[in-house]
Amino acid sequence: MSFFTWNEKFSVGIDVIDSEHKVLVDLIDQLHEAFVTGNIDSAIGPILAALVDYTHTHFDHEEAMMAGAAYPELVAHREVHRELRRQVEEVYDRFLAGGPQGKMGNEVLAFLHDWLYFHILEQDKDYVSCLTAKQ
């Protein structure tokens, strides 16, 4: 059962960015599956670590594309990314500190779902016209 289902409304129309967003969706789904199956100890740490790493990779790539296209809102978007990175790293740090996993699972999944959902639909969609005009 998928927790976060990708559909075309999330597409920004830039294949490489859509592919990277799908990786993030898949990591969130893997995390959900680990919580649902009770596979907390062995799966959640590696999934959260991968999510932290991939968040950095994706945001760096997205920002480089925005810089290359002279996106006028790059500084503001970069700040949003910085805050999202901090939040994802905080989730991982809480996990490493051994907080209550059940409660953490619900909070983390809700946060990650909402973060990715609204970030793509509201913030990432804003740069599309600038990036596609420069291609």
C-alpha positions as MATLAB code, in Angstrom:
seq = 'MSFFTWNEKFSVGIDVIDSEHKVLVDLIDQLHEAFVTGNIDSAIGPILAALVDYTHTHFDHEEAMMAGAAYPELVAHREVHRELRRQVEEVYDRFLAGGPQGKMGNEVLAFLHDWLYFHILEQDKDYVSCLTAKQ';
ca = [
       0.000    0.000    0.000;
       1.463    3.316   -1.076;
       1.515    6.159    1.425;
       2.361    8.867   -1.098;
       1.152    8.191   -4.605;
       2.882   10.026   -7.424;
       0.597   11.369  -10.099;
       0.986   13.853  -12.898;
      -0.202   16.826  -10.840;
       3.219   16.640   -9.142;
       5.105   16.777  -12.427;
       7.022   19.987  -12.991;
       7.540   18.978  -16.614;
      11.310   18.700  -16.281;
      12.175   15.010  -16.510;
      15.272   15.041  -14.313;
      13.489   16.947  -11.524;
      10.427   14.718  -11.766;
      12.692   11.666  -11.510;
      14.369   13.066   -8.415;
      11.017   13.890   -6.839;
       9.929   10.297   -7.496;
      12.996    9.063   -5.588;
      11.936   11.207   -2.622;
       8.387    9.833   -2.854;
       9.777    6.293   -2.928;
      11.911    6.923    0.181;
       8.873    8.271    2.038;
       6.901    5.185    0.958;
       9.716    2.917    2.168;
       9.675    4.697    5.516;
       5.911    4.250    5.786;
       6.243    0.560    4.960;
       8.895    0.145    7.664;
       6.615    1.700   10.276;
       3.575   -0.314    9.145;
       5.426   -3.629    9.183;
       7.179   -2.891   12.471;
      10.527   -3.081   10.747;
      11.685   -0.057   12.707;
      15.035   -1.164   14.030;
      16.565   -2.507   10.856;
      14.998   -0.330    8.156;
      14.211    3.135    9.423;
      17.773    4.254   10.151;
      19.066    3.476    6.657;
      15.965    4.955    5.013;
      16.235    8.192    6.998;
      19.955    8.379    6.227;
      19.196    7.917    2.521;
      16.489   10.584    2.737;
      18.908   13.062    4.327;
      21.553   12.334    1.682;
      19.158   12.463   -1.240;
      17.579   15.675    0.001;
      20.998   17.305   -0.206;
      21.641   15.830   -3.652;
      18.280   16.889   -5.039;
      18.269   20.385   -3.568;
      21.832   21.049   -4.759;
      20.896   19.898   -8.257;
      17.673   21.895   -8.315;
      19.473   25.039   -7.092;
      22.196   24.623   -9.722;
      19.525   24.433  -12.416;
      17.819   27.540  -11.016;
      21.136   29.403  -10.919;
      21.865   28.383  -14.513;
      18.492   29.752  -15.572;
      18.953   32.953  -13.537;
      15.791   32.211  -11.561;
      15.001   35.498   -9.785;
      13.662   33.788   -6.639;
      16.692   31.520   -6.179;
      17.774   33.070   -2.872;
      14.319   32.645   -1.347;
      13.978   29.104   -2.693;
      17.433   28.248   -1.367;
      16.295   29.394    2.095;
      13.247   27.126    1.889;
      15.572   24.252    0.993;
      17.885   25.103    3.871;
      14.979   24.965    6.323;
      13.671   21.697    4.875;
      17.156   20.170    5.108;
      17.333   21.236    8.734;
      13.971   19.659    9.466;
      14.835   16.356    7.764;
      18.167   16.239    9.597;
      16.349   16.944   12.868;
      14.054   13.977   12.234;
      17.095   11.766   11.640;
      18.825   13.093   14.763;
      15.706   12.337   16.826;
      15.730    8.811   15.476;
      19.412    8.382   16.346;
      18.712    9.676   19.844;
      16.207    6.844   20.277;
      12.964    8.746   20.753;
       9.597    6.941   20.941;
       9.405    5.357   17.492;
       5.629    4.870   17.242;
       4.788    8.486   17.936;
       7.727    9.617   15.859;
       6.476    7.537   12.934;
       3.154    9.323   12.657;
       4.720   12.749   13.065;
       7.545   12.049   10.641;
       5.328   10.588    7.947;
       2.840   13.453    8.170;
       5.661   15.996    8.032;
       7.405   14.326    5.071;
       4.187   13.838    3.126;
       3.075   17.448    3.621;
       6.570   18.792    3.006;
       7.002   17.056   -0.321;
       3.393   17.567   -1.407;
       3.304   21.299   -0.779;
       6.904   21.967   -1.729;
       6.393   20.479   -5.181;
       2.918   21.896   -5.792;
       3.486   25.380   -4.397;
       7.174   26.197   -4.488;
       8.754   24.052   -7.186;
       6.023   24.800   -9.701;
       7.028   28.490   -9.442;
      10.409   27.985  -11.134;
       9.177   25.849  -14.031;
       8.536   28.639  -16.515;
      11.956   30.166  -15.873;
      13.817   26.864  -16.248;
      11.922   25.715  -19.326;
      12.369   29.099  -21.016;
      16.165   28.686  -20.686;
      16.256   25.198  -22.256;
];
